[in-house]
Amino acid sequence: MTLLASDPLMLYWGSWLVMTKDGQVVGDIGFKRKPDSRQAVEIGYGLLPAFLNRGFATVAV
């Protein structure tokens, strides 16, 4: 059973694509899990090397 099948509320707490304005996929970003008891979440991201240090992660967050 997948995580989404066991908890449908996880739908929006997964990964999202990071794209340029012209639609090129340059990486992904997402919440590692739903908020904890303090309502805090951990965010993870990965970008193609050519797009590092160009503000994509900052804008995505």
CHARMM-style PDB file with segment names, atoms N, HN, CA, C and O in Angstrom:
ATOM      1  N   MET     1       0.843  -1.174   0.000  1.00  0.00      PROA
ATOM      2  CA  MET     1       0.000   0.000   0.000  1.00  0.00      PROA
ATOM      3  C   MET     1       0.889   1.238   0.000  1.00  0.00      PROA
ATOM      4  O   MET     1       1.857   1.318   0.756  1.00  0.00      PROA
ATOM      5  N   THR     2       0.554   2.194  -0.849  1.00  0.00      PROA
ATOM      6  HN  THR     2      -0.232   2.129  -1.463  1.00  0.00      PROA
ATOM      7  CA  THR     2       1.334   3.429  -0.910  1.00  0.00      PROA
ATOM      8  C   THR     2       0.941   4.369   0.219  1.00  0.00      PROA
ATOM      9  O   THR     2      -0.114   4.223   0.837  1.00  0.00      PROA
ATOM     10  N   LEU     3       1.807   5.331   0.472  1.00  0.00      PROA
ATOM     11  HN  LEU     3       2.664   5.450  -0.030  1.00  0.00      PROA
ATOM     12  CA  LEU     3       1.530   6.326   1.505  1.00  0.00      PROA
ATOM     13  C   LEU     3       0.249   7.089   1.182  1.00  0.00      PROA
ATOM     14  O   LEU     3      -0.566   7.336   2.070  1.00  0.00      PROA
ATOM     15  N   LEU     4       0.069   7.462  -0.079  1.00  0.00      PROA
ATOM     16  HN  LEU     4       0.731   7.262  -0.801  1.00  0.00      PROA
ATOM     17  CA  LEU     4      -1.124   8.208  -0.478  1.00  0.00      PROA
ATOM     18  C   LEU     4      -2.382   7.363  -0.308  1.00  0.00      PROA
ATOM     19  O   LEU     4      -3.424   7.879   0.096  1.00  0.00      PROA
ATOM     20  N   ALA     5      -2.294   6.084  -0.608  1.00  0.00      PROA
ATOM     21  HN  ALA     5      -1.447   5.665  -0.936  1.00  0.00      PROA
ATOM     22  CA  ALA     5      -3.458   5.206  -0.444  1.00  0.00      PROA
ATOM     23  C   ALA     5      -3.823   5.059   1.035  1.00  0.00      PROA
ATOM     24  O   ALA     5      -5.001   4.976   1.382  1.00  0.00      PROA
ATOM     25  N   SER     6      -2.815   5.028   1.897  1.00  0.00      PROA
ATOM     26  HN  SER     6      -1.858   5.095   1.615  1.00  0.00      PROA
ATOM     27  CA  SER     6      -3.081   4.870   3.324  1.00  0.00      PROA
ATOM     28  C   SER     6      -3.496   6.178   3.994  1.00  0.00      PROA
ATOM     29  O   SER     6      -4.137   6.161   5.045  1.00  0.00      PROA
ATOM     30  N   ASP     7      -3.132   7.317   3.389  1.00  0.00      PROA
ATOM     31  HN  ASP     7      -2.612   7.332   2.535  1.00  0.00      PROA
ATOM     32  CA  ASP     7      -3.478   8.630   3.950  1.00  0.00      PROA
ATOM     33  C   ASP     7      -3.723   9.617   2.815  1.00  0.00      PROA
ATOM     34  O   ASP     7      -2.794  10.317   2.413  1.00  0.00      PROA
ATOM     35  N   PRO     8      -4.950   9.696   2.282  1.00  0.00      PROA
ATOM     36  CA  PRO     8      -5.254  10.588   1.156  1.00  0.00      PROA
ATOM     37  C   PRO     8      -4.929  12.051   1.424  1.00  0.00      PROA
ATOM     38  O   PRO     8      -4.763  12.813   0.471  1.00  0.00      PROA
ATOM     39  N   LEU     9      -4.833  12.469   2.669  1.00  0.00      PROA
ATOM     40  HN  LEU     9      -4.968  11.849   3.443  1.00  0.00      PROA
ATOM     41  CA  LEU     9      -4.502  13.855   2.980  1.00  0.00      PROA
ATOM     42  C   LEU     9      -3.051  14.194   2.643  1.00  0.00      PROA
ATOM     43  O   LEU     9      -2.663  15.361   2.694  1.00  0.00      PROA
ATOM     44  N   MET    10      -2.245  13.185   2.297  1.00  0.00      PROA
ATOM     45  HN  MET    10      -2.560  12.237   2.256  1.00  0.00      PROA
ATOM     46  CA  MET    10      -0.853  13.411   1.900  1.00  0.00      PROA
ATOM     47  C   MET    10      -0.748  13.981   0.486  1.00  0.00      PROA
ATOM     48  O   MET    10       0.347  14.355   0.064  1.00  0.00      PROA
ATOM     49  N   LEU    11      -1.849  14.057  -0.253  1.00  0.00      PROA
ATOM     50  HN  LEU    11      -2.738  13.753   0.090  1.00  0.00      PROA
ATOM     51  CA  LEU    11      -1.835  14.459  -1.651  1.00  0.00      PROA
ATOM     52  C   LEU    11      -1.027  15.725  -1.890  1.00  0.00      PROA
ATOM     53  O   LEU    11      -0.214  15.763  -2.813  1.00  0.00      PROA
ATOM     54  N   TYR    12      -1.224  16.741  -1.102  1.00  0.00      PROA
ATOM     55  HN  TYR    12      -1.884  16.710  -0.352  1.00  0.00      PROA
ATOM     56  CA  TYR    12      -0.532  18.017  -1.347  1.00  0.00      PROA
ATOM     57  C   TYR    12       0.751  18.172  -0.542  1.00  0.00      PROA
ATOM     58  O   TYR    12       1.358  19.242  -0.558  1.00  0.00      PROA
ATOM     59  N   TRP    13       1.176  17.127   0.159  1.00  0.00      PROA
ATOM     60  HN  TRP    13       0.683  16.257   0.172  1.00  0.00      PROA
ATOM     61  CA  TRP    13       2.376  17.204   0.985  1.00  0.00      PROA
ATOM     62  C   TRP    13       3.543  16.455   0.373  1.00  0.00      PROA
ATOM     63  O   TRP    13       4.467  16.077   1.094  1.00  0.00      PROA
ATOM     64  N   GLY    14       3.533  16.233  -0.918  1.00  0.00      PROA
ATOM     65  HN  GLY    14       2.783  16.541  -1.503  1.00  0.00      PROA
ATOM     66  CA  GLY    14       4.609  15.519  -1.593  1.00  0.00      PROA
ATOM     67  C   GLY    14       5.511  16.462  -2.356  1.00  0.00      PROA
ATOM     68  O   GLY    14       5.759  17.589  -1.928  1.00  0.00      PROA
ATOM     69  N   SER    15       6.001  15.990  -3.496  1.00  0.00      PROA
ATOM     70  HN  SER    15       5.799  15.074  -3.844  1.00  0.00      PROA
ATOM     71  CA  SER    15       6.935  16.763  -4.311  1.00  0.00      PROA
ATOM     72  C   SER    15       6.215  17.594  -5.369  1.00  0.00      PROA
ATOM     73  O   SER    15       5.140  17.240  -5.853  1.00  0.00      PROA
ATOM     74  N   TRP    16       6.852  18.711  -5.705  1.00  0.00      PROA
ATOM     75  HN  TRP    16       7.726  18.998  -5.312  1.00  0.00      PROA
ATOM     76  CA  TRP    16       6.379  19.605  -6.755  1.00  0.00      PROA
ATOM     77  C   TRP    16       7.547  19.875  -7.692  1.00  0.00      PROA
ATOM     78  O   TRP    16       8.694  19.942  -7.250  1.00  0.00      PROA
ATOM     79  N   LEU    17       7.267  20.029  -8.977  1.00  0.00      PROA
ATOM     80  HN  LEU    17       6.336  19.974  -9.336  1.00  0.00      PROA
ATOM     81  CA  LEU    17       8.328  20.338  -9.937  1.00  0.00      PROA
ATOM     82  C   LEU    17       8.705  21.806  -9.857  1.00  0.00      PROA
ATOM     83  O   LEU    17       7.853  22.666  -9.634  1.00  0.00      PROA
ATOM     84  N   VAL    18       9.990  22.084 -10.039  1.00  0.00      PROA
ATOM     85  HN  VAL    18      10.682  21.385 -10.219  1.00  0.00      PROA
ATOM     86  CA  VAL    18      10.487  23.459 -10.146  1.00  0.00      PROA
ATOM     87  C   VAL    18      10.777  23.676 -11.636  1.00  0.00      PROA
ATOM     88  O   VAL    18      11.519  22.915 -12.256  1.00  0.00      PROA
ATOM     89  N   MET    19      10.177  24.725 -12.188  1.00  0.00      PROA
ATOM     90  HN  MET    19       9.574  25.343 -11.684  1.00  0.00      PROA
ATOM     91  CA  MET    19      10.275  24.957 -13.624  1.00  0.00      PROA
ATOM     92  C   MET    19      10.660  26.397 -13.912  1.00  0.00      PROA
ATOM     93  O   MET    19      10.384  27.299 -13.122  1.00  0.00      PROA
ATOM     94  N   THR    20      11.305  26.600 -15.065  1.00  0.00      PROA
ATOM     95  HN  THR    20      11.529  25.867 -15.707  1.00  0.00      PROA
ATOM     96  CA  THR    20      11.580  27.951 -15.537  1.00  0.00      PROA
ATOM     97  C   THR    20      10.284  28.535 -16.094  1.00  0.00      PROA
ATOM     98  O   THR    20       9.301  27.815 -16.267  1.00  0.00      PROA
ATOM     99  N   LYS    21      10.282  29.823 -16.370  1.00  0.00      PROA
ATOM    100  HN  LYS    21      11.081  30.408 -16.229  1.00  0.00      PROA
ATOM    101  CA  LYS    21       9.082  30.460 -16.912  1.00  0.00      PROA
ATOM    102  C   LYS    21       8.663  29.874 -18.254  1.00  0.00      PROA
ATOM    103  O   LYS    21       7.485  29.922 -18.610  1.00  0.00      PROA
ATOM    104  N   ASP    22       9.622  29.316 -19.007  1.00  0.00      PROA
ATOM    105  HN  ASP    22      10.578  29.277 -18.718  1.00  0.00      PROA
ATOM    106  CA  ASP    22       9.270  28.727 -20.303  1.00  0.00      PROA
ATOM    107  C   ASP    22       8.931  27.235 -20.200  1.00  0.00      PROA
ATOM    108  O   ASP    22       8.757  26.569 -21.221  1.00  0.00      PROA
ATOM    109  N   GLY    23       8.837  26.713 -18.981  1.00  0.00      PROA
ATOM    110  HN  GLY    23       8.978  27.254 -18.152  1.00  0.00      PROA
ATOM    111  CA  GLY    23       8.366  25.346 -18.777  1.00  0.00      PROA
ATOM    112  C   GLY    23       9.419  24.268 -18.671  1.00  0.00      PROA
ATOM    113  O   GLY    23       9.074  23.087 -18.624  1.00  0.00      PROA
ATOM    114  N   GLN    24      10.700  24.628 -18.630  1.00  0.00      PROA
ATOM    115  HN  GLN    24      10.981  25.587 -18.668  1.00  0.00      PROA
ATOM    116  CA  GLN    24      11.759  23.630 -18.483  1.00  0.00      PROA
ATOM    117  C   GLN    24      11.822  23.165 -17.031  1.00  0.00      PROA
ATOM    118  O   GLN    24      11.917  23.991 -16.123  1.00  0.00      PROA
ATOM    119  N   VAL    25      11.772  21.867 -16.804  1.00  0.00      PROA
ATOM    120  HN  VAL    25      11.695  21.196 -17.541  1.00  0.00      PROA
ATOM    121  CA  VAL    25      11.891  21.315 -15.450  1.00  0.00      PROA
ATOM    122  C   VAL    25      13.353  21.362 -15.035  1.00  0.00      PROA
ATOM    123  O   VAL    25      14.225  20.840 -15.730  1.00  0.00      PROA
ATOM    124  N   VAL    26      13.614  22.000 -13.886  1.00  0.00      PROA
ATOM    125  HN  VAL    26      12.905  22.425 -13.322  1.00  0.00      PROA
ATOM    126  CA  VAL    26      14.988  22.153 -13.405  1.00  0.00      PROA
ATOM    127  C   VAL    26      15.221  21.474 -12.060  1.00  0.00      PROA
ATOM    128  O   VAL    26      16.343  21.476 -11.553  1.00  0.00      PROA
ATOM    129  N   GLY    27      14.174  20.892 -11.475  1.00  0.00      PROA
ATOM    130  HN  GLY    27      13.262  20.890 -11.886  1.00  0.00      PROA
ATOM    131  CA  GLY    27      14.332  20.207 -10.204  1.00  0.00      PROA
ATOM    132  C   GLY    27      12.989  19.938  -9.560  1.00  0.00      PROA
ATOM    133  O   GLY    27      11.942  20.011 -10.204  1.00  0.00      PROA
ATOM    134  N   ASP    28      13.040  19.626  -8.273  1.00  0.00      PROA
ATOM    135  HN  ASP    28      13.891  19.567  -7.750  1.00  0.00      PROA
ATOM    136  CA  ASP    28      11.811  19.406  -7.525  1.00  0.00      PROA
ATOM    137  C   ASP    28      11.980  19.916  -6.105  1.00  0.00      PROA
ATOM    138  O   ASP    28      13.093  20.101  -5.615  1.00  0.00      PROA
ATOM    139  N   ILE    29      10.845  20.137  -5.462  1.00  0.00      PROA
ATOM    140  HN  ILE    29       9.941  19.986  -5.861  1.00  0.00      PROA
ATOM    141  CA  ILE    29      10.826  20.626  -4.078  1.00  0.00      PROA
ATOM    142  C   ILE    29       9.587  20.050  -3.419  1.00  0.00      PROA
ATOM    143  O   ILE    29       8.586  19.805  -4.092  1.00  0.00      PROA
ATOM    144  N   GLY    30       9.638  19.837  -2.142  1.00  0.00      PROA
ATOM    145  HN  GLY    30      10.452  20.036  -1.595  1.00  0.00      PROA
ATOM    146  CA  GLY    30       8.455  19.310  -1.482  1.00  0.00      PROA
ATOM    147  C   GLY    30       8.601  19.227   0.019  1.00  0.00      PROA
ATOM    148  O   GLY    30       9.683  19.391   0.584  1.00  0.00      PROA
ATOM    149  N   PHE    31       7.476  18.968   0.635  1.00  0.00      PROA
ATOM    150  HN  PHE    31       6.598  18.834   0.176  1.00  0.00      PROA
ATOM    151  CA  PHE    31       7.432  18.751   2.079  1.00  0.00      PROA
ATOM    152  C   PHE    31       7.790  17.295   2.337  1.00  0.00      PROA
ATOM    153  O   PHE    31       7.323  16.408   1.622  1.00  0.00      PROA
ATOM    154  N   LYS    32       8.600  17.042   3.334  1.00  0.00      PROA
ATOM    155  HN  LYS    32       8.980  17.763   3.914  1.00  0.00      PROA
ATOM    156  CA  LYS    32       9.000  15.665   3.629  1.00  0.00      PROA
ATOM    157  C   LYS    32       7.892  14.892   4.336  1.00  0.00      PROA
ATOM    158  O   LYS    32       7.875  13.661   4.306  1.00  0.00      PROA
ATOM    159  N   ARG    33       6.979  15.598   4.963  1.00  0.00      PROA
ATOM    160  HN  ARG    33       6.992  16.598   4.988  1.00  0.00      PROA
ATOM    161  CA  ARG    33       5.825  14.969   5.634  1.00  0.00      PROA
ATOM    162  C   ARG    33       4.864  16.069   6.038  1.00  0.00      PROA
ATOM    163  O   ARG    33       5.164  17.252   5.874  1.00  0.00      PROA
ATOM    164  N   LYS    34       3.731  15.694   6.556  1.00  0.00      PROA
ATOM    165  HN  LYS    34       3.487  14.733   6.689  1.00  0.00      PROA
ATOM    166  CA  LYS    34       2.762  16.685   7.022  1.00  0.00      PROA
ATOM    167  C   LYS    34       3.310  17.397   8.262  1.00  0.00      PROA
ATOM    168  O   LYS    34       4.270  16.919   8.865  1.00  0.00      PROA
ATOM    169  N   PRO    35       2.713  18.536   8.655  1.00  0.00      PROA
ATOM    170  CA  PRO    35       3.184  19.256   9.849  1.00  0.00      PROA
ATOM    171  C   PRO    35       3.178  18.379  11.093  1.00  0.00      PROA
ATOM    172  O   PRO    35       2.314  17.521  11.271  1.00  0.00      PROA
ATOM    173  N   ASP    36       4.173  18.621  11.951  1.00  0.00      PROA
ATOM    174  HN  ASP    36       4.875  19.318  11.807  1.00  0.00      PROA
ATOM    175  CA  ASP    36       4.243  17.885  13.203  1.00  0.00      PROA
ATOM    176  C   ASP    36       3.361  18.561  14.253  1.00  0.00      PROA
ATOM    177  O   ASP    36       2.566  19.441  13.923  1.00  0.00      PROA
ATOM    178  N   SER    37       3.497  18.159  15.494  1.00  0.00      PROA
ATOM    179  HN  SER    37       4.143  17.444  15.762  1.00  0.00      PROA
ATOM    180  CA  SER    37       2.642  18.691  16.565  1.00  0.00      PROA
ATOM    181  C   SER    37       2.843  20.189  16.796  1.00  0.00      PROA
ATOM    182  O   SER    37       1.976  20.849  17.369  1.00  0.00      PROA
ATOM    183  N   ARG    38       3.991  20.731  16.349  1.00  0.00      PROA
ATOM    184  HN  ARG    38       4.694  20.195  15.883  1.00  0.00      PROA
ATOM    185  CA  ARG    38       4.248  22.177  16.461  1.00  0.00      PROA
ATOM    186  C   ARG    38       3.849  22.928  15.191  1.00  0.00      PROA
ATOM    187  O   ARG    38       4.060  24.136  15.077  1.00  0.00      PROA
ATOM    188  N   GLN    39       3.263  22.184  14.227  1.00  0.00      PROA
ATOM    189  HN  GLN    39       3.091  21.203  14.319  1.00  0.00      PROA
ATOM    190  CA  GLN    39       2.886  22.733  12.922  1.00  0.00      PROA
ATOM    191  C   GLN    39       4.099  23.115  12.070  1.00  0.00      PROA
ATOM    192  O   GLN    39       4.000  23.971  11.191  1.00  0.00      PROA
ATOM    193  N   ALA    40       5.247  22.475  12.335  1.00  0.00      PROA
ATOM    194  HN  ALA    40       5.328  21.779  13.049  1.00  0.00      PROA
ATOM    195  CA  ALA    40       6.468  22.709  11.558  1.00  0.00      PROA
ATOM    196  C   ALA    40       6.574  21.643  10.469  1.00  0.00      PROA
ATOM    197  O   ALA    40       6.166  20.498  10.663  1.00  0.00      PROA
ATOM    198  N   VAL    41       7.122  22.031   9.333  1.00  0.00      PROA
ATOM    199  HN  VAL    41       7.454  22.961   9.175  1.00  0.00      PROA
ATOM    200  CA  VAL    41       7.360  21.082   8.246  1.00  0.00      PROA
ATOM    201  C   VAL    41       8.814  21.185   7.792  1.00  0.00      PROA
ATOM    202  O   VAL    41       9.452  22.227   7.941  1.00  0.00      PROA
ATOM    203  N   GLU    42       9.318  20.100   7.244  1.00  0.00      PROA
ATOM    204  HN  GLU    42       8.799  19.253   7.123  1.00  0.00      PROA
ATOM    205  CA  GLU    42      10.665  20.099   6.681  1.00  0.00      PROA
ATOM    206  C   GLU    42      10.535  20.092   5.168  1.00  0.00      PROA
ATOM    207  O   GLU    42       9.745  19.332   4.608  1.00  0.00      PROA
ATOM    208  N   ILE    43      11.315  20.943   4.505  1.00  0.00      PROA
ATOM    209  HN  ILE    43      11.957  21.560   4.960  1.00  0.00      PROA
ATOM    210  CA  ILE    43      11.273  21.062   3.058  1.00  0.00      PROA
ATOM    211  C   ILE    43      12.578  20.506   2.486  1.00  0.00      PROA
ATOM    212  O   ILE    43      13.664  20.774   3.000  1.00  0.00      PROA
ATOM    213  N   GLY    44      12.446  19.737   1.428  1.00  0.00      PROA
ATOM    214  HN  GLY    44      11.563  19.520   1.011  1.00  0.00      PROA
ATOM    215  CA  GLY    44      13.620  19.232   0.725  1.00  0.00      PROA
ATOM    216  C   GLY    44      13.540  19.659  -0.733  1.00  0.00      PROA
ATOM    217  O   GLY    44      12.451  19.860  -1.269  1.00  0.00      PROA
ATOM    218  N   TYR    45      14.691  19.796  -1.369  1.00  0.00      PROA
ATOM    219  HN  TYR    45      15.577  19.633  -0.933  1.00  0.00      PROA
ATOM    220  CA  TYR    45      14.684  20.168  -2.780  1.00  0.00      PROA
ATOM    221  C   TYR    45      15.924  19.622  -3.468  1.00  0.00      PROA
ATOM    222  O   TYR    45      16.927  19.311  -2.825  1.00  0.00      PROA
ATOM    223  N   GLY    46      15.834  19.514  -4.780  1.00  0.00      PROA
ATOM    224  HN  GLY    46      15.019  19.767  -5.301  1.00  0.00      PROA
ATOM    225  CA  GLY    46      16.961  19.118  -5.606  1.00  0.00      PROA
ATOM    226  C   GLY    46      16.858  19.858  -6.925  1.00  0.00      PROA
ATOM    227  O   GLY    46      15.787  19.934  -7.527  1.00  0.00      PROA
ATOM    228  N   LEU    47      17.970  20.398  -7.364  1.00  0.00      PROA
ATOM    229  HN  LEU    47      18.840  20.337  -6.874  1.00  0.00      PROA
ATOM    230  CA  LEU    47      18.006  21.147  -8.617  1.00  0.00      PROA
ATOM    231  C   LEU    47      19.122  20.606  -9.502  1.00  0.00      PROA
ATOM    232  O   LEU    47      20.124  20.094  -9.004  1.00  0.00      PROA
ATOM    233  N   LEU    48      18.946  20.719 -10.807  1.00  0.00      PROA
ATOM    234  HN  LEU    48      18.132  21.135 -11.212  1.00  0.00      PROA
ATOM    235  CA  LEU    48      20.023  20.377 -11.728  1.00  0.00      PROA
ATOM    236  C   LEU    48      21.197  21.319 -11.472  1.00  0.00      PROA
ATOM    237  O   LEU    48      20.988  22.497 -11.183  1.00  0.00      PROA
ATOM    238  N   PRO    49      22.428  20.815 -11.575  1.00  0.00      PROA
ATOM    239  CA  PRO    49      23.601  21.648 -11.269  1.00  0.00      PROA
ATOM    240  C   PRO    49      23.629  22.990 -11.997  1.00  0.00      PROA
ATOM    241  O   PRO    49      24.061  23.986 -11.418  1.00  0.00      PROA
ATOM    242  N   ALA    50      23.191  23.039 -13.220  1.00  0.00      PROA
ATOM    243  HN  ALA    50      22.840  22.229 -13.691  1.00  0.00      PROA
ATOM    244  CA  ALA    50      23.225  24.291 -13.995  1.00  0.00      PROA
ATOM    245  C   ALA    50      22.292  25.356 -13.430  1.00  0.00      PROA
ATOM    246  O   ALA    50      22.390  26.526 -13.801  1.00  0.00      PROA
ATOM    247  N   PHE    51      21.381  24.958 -12.529  1.00  0.00      PROA
ATOM    248  HN  PHE    51      21.301  24.007 -12.228  1.00  0.00      PROA
ATOM    249  CA  PHE    51      20.407  25.913 -11.998  1.00  0.00      PROA
ATOM    250  C   PHE    51      20.610  26.222 -10.519  1.00  0.00      PROA
ATOM    251  O   PHE    51      19.773  26.878  -9.900  1.00  0.00      PROA
ATOM    252  N   LEU    52      21.713  25.755  -9.956  1.00  0.00      PROA
ATOM    253  HN  LEU    52      22.394  25.222 -10.459  1.00  0.00      PROA
ATOM    254  CA  LEU    52      22.030  26.064  -8.561  1.00  0.00      PROA
ATOM    255  C   LEU    52      22.455  27.529  -8.438  1.00  0.00      PROA
ATOM    256  O   LEU    52      22.992  28.110  -9.381  1.00  0.00      PROA
ATOM    257  N   ASN    53      22.211  28.112  -7.275  1.00  0.00      PROA
ATOM    258  HN  ASN    53      21.774  27.640  -6.509  1.00  0.00      PROA
ATOM    259  CA  ASN    53      22.616  29.491  -6.958  1.00  0.00      PROA
ATOM    260  C   ASN    53      22.016  30.525  -7.895  1.00  0.00      PROA
ATOM    261  O   ASN    53      22.626  31.560  -8.164  1.00  0.00      PROA
ATOM    262  N   ARG    54      20.811  30.238  -8.392  1.00  0.00      PROA
ATOM    263  HN  ARG    54      20.316  29.397  -8.173  1.00  0.00      PROA
ATOM    264  CA  ARG    54      20.134  31.184  -9.269  1.00  0.00      PROA
ATOM    265  C   ARG    54      18.778  31.595  -8.706  1.00  0.00      PROA
ATOM    266  O   ARG    54      17.989  32.235  -9.402  1.00  0.00      PROA
ATOM    267  N   GLY    55      18.495  31.232  -7.442  1.00  0.00      PROA
ATOM    268  HN  GLY    55      19.136  30.712  -6.876  1.00  0.00      PROA
ATOM    269  CA  GLY    55      17.287  31.672  -6.778  1.00  0.00      PROA
ATOM    270  C   GLY    55      16.072  30.787  -6.941  1.00  0.00      PROA
ATOM    271  O   GLY    55      15.006  31.112  -6.418  1.00  0.00      PROA
ATOM    272  N   PHE    56      16.198  29.670  -7.654  1.00  0.00      PROA
ATOM    273  HN  PHE    56      17.064  29.405  -8.079  1.00  0.00      PROA
ATOM    274  CA  PHE    56      15.035  28.808  -7.881  1.00  0.00      PROA
ATOM    275  C   PHE    56      14.487  28.226  -6.574  1.00  0.00      PROA
ATOM    276  O   PHE    56      13.273  28.229  -6.369  1.00  0.00      PROA
ATOM    277  N   ALA    57      15.342  27.734  -5.699  1.00  0.00      PROA
ATOM    278  HN  ALA    57      16.328  27.732  -5.865  1.00  0.00      PROA
ATOM    279  CA  ALA    57      14.875  27.149  -4.438  1.00  0.00      PROA
ATOM    280  C   ALA    57      14.249  28.220  -3.552  1.00  0.00      PROA
ATOM    281  O   ALA    57      13.222  27.979  -2.917  1.00  0.00      PROA
ATOM    282  N   THR    58      14.859  29.393  -3.507  1.00  0.00      PROA
ATOM    283  HN  THR    58      15.693  29.588  -4.023  1.00  0.00      PROA
ATOM    284  CA  THR    58      14.322  30.487  -2.693  1.00  0.00      PROA
ATOM    285  C   THR    58      12.919  30.852  -3.147  1.00  0.00      PROA
ATOM    286  O   THR    58      12.015  31.000  -2.324  1.00  0.00      PROA
ATOM    287  N   VAL    59      12.735  30.998  -4.443  1.00  0.00      PROA
ATOM    288  HN  VAL    59      13.469  30.878  -5.112  1.00  0.00      PROA
ATOM    289  CA  VAL    59      11.406  31.351  -4.972  1.00  0.00      PROA
ATOM    290  C   VAL    59      10.414  30.226  -4.727  1.00  0.00      PROA
ATOM    291  O   VAL    59       9.259  30.481  -4.384  1.00  0.00      PROA
ATOM    292  N   ALA    60      10.850  28.992  -4.897  1.00  0.00      PROA
ATOM    293  HN  ALA    60      11.788  28.785  -5.176  1.00  0.00      PROA
ATOM    294  CA  ALA    60       9.951  27.849  -4.701  1.00  0.00      PROA
ATOM    295  C   ALA    60       9.473  27.736  -3.264  1.00  0.00      PROA
ATOM    296  O   ALA    60       8.310  27.422  -3.013  1.00  0.00      PROA
ATOM    297  N   VAL    61      10.372  27.993  -2.318  1.00  0.00      PROA
ATOM    298  HN  VAL    61      11.317  28.248  -2.522  1.00  0.00      PROA
ATOM    299  CA  VAL    61       9.973  27.928  -0.908  1.00  0.00      PROA
ATOM    300  C   VAL    61       8.981  29.015  -0.615  1.00  0.00      PROA
ATOM    301  OT1 VAL    61       8.516  29.137   0.518  1.00  0.00      PROA
TER     302      VAL     61
END
